[in-house]
C-alpha cells in the first residue's frame, strides 16, 4: 500500500474501510450482485413470472425447455412443439415445429396484485398475441425451463419459489438475531451462574439431532393448518435452532469488552446494564455480527429446502424450491426429464453466493487479516 493510500485510509471510518476492503474481494463482490439480483427477482416475482403458479396445461405435461431465439425478421420467438405419444409405452415425446410464438418484453398478461396490493398486468416477457383477456390461451403457452407433470411452467414456479425459500432465511435470521443478541449479551455481561445456565441451555439445544427433531415437529403440526401457518411455524423452528451460534459469538465478545475503560466509566456514571450492553458494547463489534448472520442465511435456506423435500415442511399448494424438488424423488422421472432438477441449481447458486459474500465480509471486517 502506498504512502498516499495509507494517509487517505487514516481518515476513513470503520464502515468505509470495510467497504473498501470488501470490494477488493472480487468473488465476494460478484456474489453480492448475484444475491441482490435473486432477492430483487423474489421481491417482484409476479412481474418476472410468465404465468400464475397454478396455471396449467394438462396437454403439455413434461414439455421440454423451449429456448428463446432471435432473428431480425421475427424478433424474439420460440418454436412451438408437437406432442407425440408412444402407443406402446405411452411415453410423451415432443418435437419442435417451424411454427413460432413471438415474444415481447413488458407486455400485458394475466392480472395480478404486486405484493398483494398494487394491481398490475405487465410482465417481463410474454407472448406477443397474449392479452389480459386471453392470457390463459393454451395456444400461446411457452415454457422457457420446461413444464412439470401437471403442465405448469417451471420458470414461473422457480421465481415464485424464490420468494418463499429466500424470505424464510431472512425472517429466521431476524428472529435469531434478536434471540442471539439478547441472550448472548446477558450471558457475556452478567456472567456467573447466569452465564453457566445459559451456556448449558445452548449445549442442550445444540445436542438435539436435527432430523428426528424436525420429524417430531412435523408430526405434531395439524394437517388442517393453512400454508401461511405452516410457513410461520417452519420459520420459528429454524430460528429456535439457529440462534445459539450468534449468542456464543456475542458472549465471547462481551467477555472481552466489559472490562474496557469506556464500559467501566459508563457503569460508574450510572448507566443501566441494558444501556451499557446495547449502546456501548455491542456497537463495537457490529461488523462481526453482520458477518455471522450472513454466514447463517444459507443454513436457513438449506433447512427449509430439506424439510420441504422430505415432506416435513411446506407442502403444496405452497411453492418453494424444496417443494418443487419433491418431483425428483422418482429417479425415472429425473432421468427422462432432467429439467426437473433446475431448483437444485438455484439452491446451490444462492447458497454459494451467500457463503462467498460472508467470507468477503469476514475478511473485510477483520483488521488482522492479510492485506
C-alpha positions in Angstrom: 0.0 0.0 0.0 1.5 3.4 -1.0 2.1 6.2 1.5 -0.7 8.3 -0.2 -3.2 5.4 0.2 -2.2 4.9 3.9 -2.7 8.7 4.5 -6.1 8.6 2.8 -7.2 5.5 4.7 -6.3 7.1 8.0 -9.3 9.5 7.5 -11.8 6.8 6.6 -14.4 5.5 9.1 -14.6 1.8 10.0 -17.5 1.2 7.6 -15.7 2.9 4.8 -12.6 0.8 5.4 -14.8 -2.4 5.4 -16.4 -1.4 2.1 -13.1 -0.6 0.5 -11.6 -3.9 1.5 -14.7 -5.8 0.6 -14.8 -4.7 -3.0 -11.2 -5.8 -3.4 -12.5 -9.4 -2.9 -13.7 -9.9 -6.4 -15.6 -13.2 -5.8 -17.4 -11.7 -2.8 -18.3 -8.5 -4.8 -19.7 -10.7 -7.6 -21.6 -12.8 -5.1 -23.1 -9.6 -3.7 -24.7 -8.7 -7.1 -26.0 -12.2 -7.5 -27.6 -12.2 -4.1 -29.1 -8.8 -4.6 -30.4 -10.0 -8.0 -32.0 -13.1 -6.5 -33.8 -11.0 -3.9 -35.0 -8.4 -6.4 -36.4 -11.2 -8.6 -38.0 -12.8 -5.4 -39.5 -9.4 -4.4 -41.0 -8.8 -7.8 -41.8 -12.4 -8.6 -45.2 -11.7 -10.1 -43.7 -9.3 -12.6 -40.8 -11.6 -13.6 -43.1 -14.7 -13.8 -44.7 -15.6 -17.1 -47.9 -17.1 -15.7 -49.5 -17.7 -12.3 -48.2 -20.6 -10.3 -51.4 -22.6 -10.6 -51.9 -22.1 -14.4 -51.5 -25.5 -16.1 -51.9 -27.1 -19.5 -52.5 -30.8 -19.0 -51.9 -31.4 -22.7 -48.3 -30.4 -22.3 -47.0 -32.5 -19.4 -43.3 -32.6 -19.2 -42.8 -30.2 -22.0 -39.1 -29.7 -22.6 -37.4 -26.3 -22.2 -38.1 -24.0 -25.2 -35.0 -21.9 -25.9 -35.5 -18.3 -26.9 -34.4 -17.5 -30.4 -33.9 -14.2 -32.4 -33.8 -13.1 -35.9 -34.2 -9.6 -37.5 -37.5 -10.5 -39.3 -39.3 -12.2 -36.4 -37.6 -10.7 -33.4 -37.6 -12.8 -30.2 -39.5 -16.1 -30.5 -39.8 -19.7 -29.5 -40.7 -22.6 -31.8 -43.9 -24.4 -30.9 -43.6 -28.1 -30.1 -45.8 -31.0 -31.1 -46.6 -33.8 -28.7 -46.4 -37.4 -29.8 -47.5 -40.4 -27.5 -45.8 -43.7 -28.0 -48.7 -46.2 -28.4 -46.8 -49.0 -26.5 -45.1 -47.2 -23.6 -47.4 -44.1 -23.6 -44.2 -42.1 -23.2 -44.7 -38.5 -24.4 -42.3 -37.1 -26.9 -42.1 -33.5 -28.1 -40.7 -32.4 -31.5 -40.0 -28.8 -32.5 -42.1 -27.4 -35.3 -41.5 -24.4 -37.6 -44.4 -22.5 -36.2 -43.3 -19.6 -34.0 -44.6 -17.9 -30.8 -43.5 -14.3 -30.8 -42.2 -12.8 -27.5 -42.1 -9.3 -26.3 -40.8 -7.5 -23.2 -43.0 -5.7 -20.7 -46.2 -6.9 -22.4 -49.6 -7.5 -20.8 -50.5 -10.9 -19.5 -52.7 -12.2 -16.7 -53.6 -9.7 -14.0 -52.0 -9.9 -10.5 -51.5 -7.8 -7.4 -47.9 -6.9 -6.7 -47.2 -7.7 -3.1 -51.0 -8.3 -2.8 -51.7 -4.6 -3.1 -50.9 -3.0 -6.4 -53.0 -4.2 -9.4 -50.8 -4.9 -12.4 -50.9 -6.9 -15.7 -47.4 -6.2 -17.1 -44.8 -9.0 -17.2 -41.1 -9.1 -18.1 -41.7 -11.5 -21.0 -44.9 -12.6 -22.6 -46.2 -13.9 -26.0 -47.0 -11.1 -28.5 -50.5 -12.4 -29.0 -51.3 -12.6 -25.3 -53.6 -10.1 -23.8 -55.1 -9.7 -20.3 -58.3 -11.3 -21.5 -56.8 -14.3 -23.3 -53.8 -14.7 -21.1 -54.8 -18.3 -20.4 -54.9 -19.2 -24.1 -53.2 -22.6 -24.2 -52.0 -22.0 -27.8 -49.7 -19.2 -26.6 -48.1 -21.3 -23.8 -44.3 -21.3 -23.9 -42.1 -23.0 -21.3 -38.6 -21.4 -21.0 -37.5 -24.0 -18.5 -40.0 -26.8 -19.4 -43.1 -27.9 -17.6 -43.9 -30.4 -14.8 -46.2 -33.4 -14.6 -49.3 -31.1 -14.5 -48.2 -28.9 -17.4 -47.2 -26.0 -15.0 -44.4 -23.6 -16.1 -41.2 -24.4 -14.1 -39.8 -21.0 -14.8 -42.7 -19.3 -13.1 -42.6 -21.7 -10.2 -38.9 -21.2 -9.7 -39.4 -17.5 -9.4 -42.3 -17.9 -7.1 -40.4 -20.4 -5.0 -37.5 -18.0 -4.7 -39.7 -15.6 -2.7 -40.6 -18.3 -0.1 -37.2 -20.0 0.1 -35.2 -16.8 0.3 -37.6 -14.9 2.6 -37.6 -17.8 5.2 -33.8 -17.3 5.5 -34.2 -13.6 6.2 -37.1 -13.9 8.6 -35.5 -16.7 10.5 -32.2 -14.8 10.8 -34.1 -11.7 12.1 -35.6 -13.8 14.9 -32.3 -15.5 15.6 -30.6 -12.0 15.7 -32.9 -10.8 18.5 -32.6 -14.0 20.5 -28.8 -14.2 20.0 -28.1 -10.6 20.8 -30.3 -10.5 24.0 -29.4 -13.9 25.4 -25.7 -13.7 24.4 -25.5 -10.2 25.7 -26.9 -11.2 29.1 -24.7 -14.2 29.3 -21.5 -12.4 28.5 -22.1 -9.2 30.5 -23.7 -10.7 33.7 -21.5 -13.8 33.9 -21.5 -16.1 36.9 -24.4 -18.5 37.4 -26.5 -16.8 34.7 -23.8 -17.4 32.2 -23.4 -21.0 33.3 -27.2 -21.7 33.0 -27.4 -20.1 29.5 -24.4 -22.0 28.2 -25.8 -25.3 29.4 -29.1 -24.5 27.7 -27.2 -23.7 24.5 -25.4 -27.0 24.7 -28.7 -28.9 25.2 -30.2 -27.3 22.2 -27.1 -28.0 20.1 -27.1 -31.6 21.2 -30.5 -32.4 19.7 -30.3 -34.4 16.5 -31.8 -32.1 13.9 -33.6 -34.6 11.6 -35.5 -36.6 14.3 -36.5 -33.3 15.9 -37.8 -31.9 12.6 -39.8 -35.1 12.1 -41.3 -34.9 15.5 -42.3 -31.2 14.9 -43.8 -32.1 11.5 -45.8 -34.9 13.0 -47.1 -32.5 15.7 -48.4 -30.0 13.1 -52.1 -30.4 12.4 -52.8 -31.3 8.8 -55.6 -28.7 8.5 -53.2 -25.8 9.1 -53.1 -23.2 6.4 -50.0 -22.8 4.3 -49.3 -19.4 6.0 -49.4 -21.0 9.4 -47.1 -23.8 8.3 -44.7 -21.2 6.8 -44.7 -19.3 10.1 -44.0 -22.4 12.2 -41.2 -23.5 9.9 -39.6 -20.1 10.3 -39.9 -20.2 14.1 -38.4 -23.7 14.2 -35.4 -22.7 12.1 -35.0 -19.6 14.3 -35.1 -21.5 17.5 -32.4 -23.9 16.2 -30.2 -21.2 14.8 -29.7 -18.5 17.5 -27.2 -20.4 19.6 -24.1 -19.7 17.4 -24.7 -15.9 17.4 -25.3 -16.0 21.2 -21.9 -17.5 21.8 -20.3 -15.0 19.4 -21.9 -12.1 21.3 -20.9 -13.7 24.7 -17.3 -14.1 23.8 -17.0 -10.5 22.6 -18.7 -9.1 25.7 -16.4 -11.1 27.9 -13.5 -9.2 26.3 -15.1 -5.7 26.2 -17.0 -5.5 29.5 -13.7 -4.6 31.4 -12.7 -1.9 28.9 -12.4 1.6 30.3 -15.4 3.1 28.5 -17.6 0.3 29.8 -16.4 0.8 33.3 -16.8 4.5 33.0 -20.4 4.2 31.8 -21.2 1.9 34.7 -19.7 4.4 37.2 -21.7 7.2 35.7 -24.9 5.3 36.5 -25.7 3.8 33.1 -28.1 0.8 33.3 -26.9 -2.7 32.3 -29.1 -2.7 29.2 -27.7 0.7 28.0 -24.1 -0.5 28.5 -24.7 -3.7 26.6 -26.7 -2.2 23.7 -25.4 1.3 23.4 -21.7 0.8 24.3 -20.6 -2.8 23.9 -22.5 -4.3 21.0 -21.9 -1.4 18.5 -18.2 -2.1 19.0 -18.4 -5.4 17.0 -21.5 -4.8 14.8 -19.4 -5.8 11.7 -18.8 -9.2 13.3 -22.5 -9.7 14.0 -23.4 -8.9 10.3 -20.8 -11.4 9.1 -22.1 -14.1 11.4 -25.7 -13.5 10.3 -24.7 -13.5 6.6 -23.0 -16.9 7.1 -26.1 -18.4 8.7 -28.6 -17.5 6.0 -27.5 -20.4 3.7 -28.1 -22.8 6.6 -31.6 -21.5 7.0 -32.3 -21.8 3.2 -31.0 -25.4 3.2 -33.0 -26.2 6.3 -36.3 -25.1 4.7 -35.4 -26.9 1.4 -34.5 -30.1 3.2 -37.7 -30.1 5.3 -39.9 -29.4 2.3 -38.2 -32.0 0.2 -38.7 -34.7 2.8 -42.4 -33.6 3.2 -41.8 -32.3 6.7 -42.1 -28.6 5.9 -44.0 -26.7 3.4 -46.5 -28.6 1.3 -48.4 -27.9 -2.0 -50.1 -25.6 -3.0 -47.2 -23.6 -1.5 -44.4 -23.2 -4.0 -40.8 -23.3 -2.8 -37.6 -24.8 -4.1 -37.9 -27.7 -1.7 -41.5 -28.4 -2.6 -40.5 -28.4 -6.3 -37.8 -31.0 -5.7 -40.4 -33.4 -4.4 -41.0 -34.3 -8.1 -37.4 -35.5 -8.2 -37.9 -38.4 -5.8 -38.9 -40.5 -8.8 -35.5 -41.3 -10.4 -37.1 -42.4 -13.6 -38.8 -39.0 -14.0 -35.4 -37.3 -13.4 -33.7 -39.5 -16.0 -36.4 -38.7 -18.6 -37.0 -35.1 -17.6 -33.7 -33.6 -16.2 -35.1 -30.1 -16.2 -37.0 -31.0 -13.0 -33.6 -30.6 -11.2 -33.4 -26.9 -12.0 -34.4 -25.8 -8.5 -31.3 -27.6 -7.3 -29.1 -25.2 -9.4 -30.7 -22.2 -7.9 -30.3 -23.5 -4.4 -26.6 -24.2 -5.0 -26.1 -20.8 -6.6 -27.8 -18.9 -3.8 -26.0 -20.8 -1.0 -22.6 -20.5 -2.6 -23.2 -16.8 -3.3 -24.2 -16.2 0.3 -21.2 -18.1 1.6 -18.8 -16.2 -0.6 -20.5 -13.0 0.5 -20.0 -13.9 4.1 -16.3 -14.8 3.5 -15.7 -11.4 1.9 -17.4 -9.6 4.8 -15.5 -11.6 7.3 -12.1 -10.7 5.7 -13.1 -7.1 5.3 -14.2 -6.8 8.9 -11.2 -8.5 10.4 -8.4 -5.9 10.9 -5.8 -8.6 11.4 -6.4 -10.4 8.1 -3.8 -10.3 5.3 -3.9 -7.1 3.2 
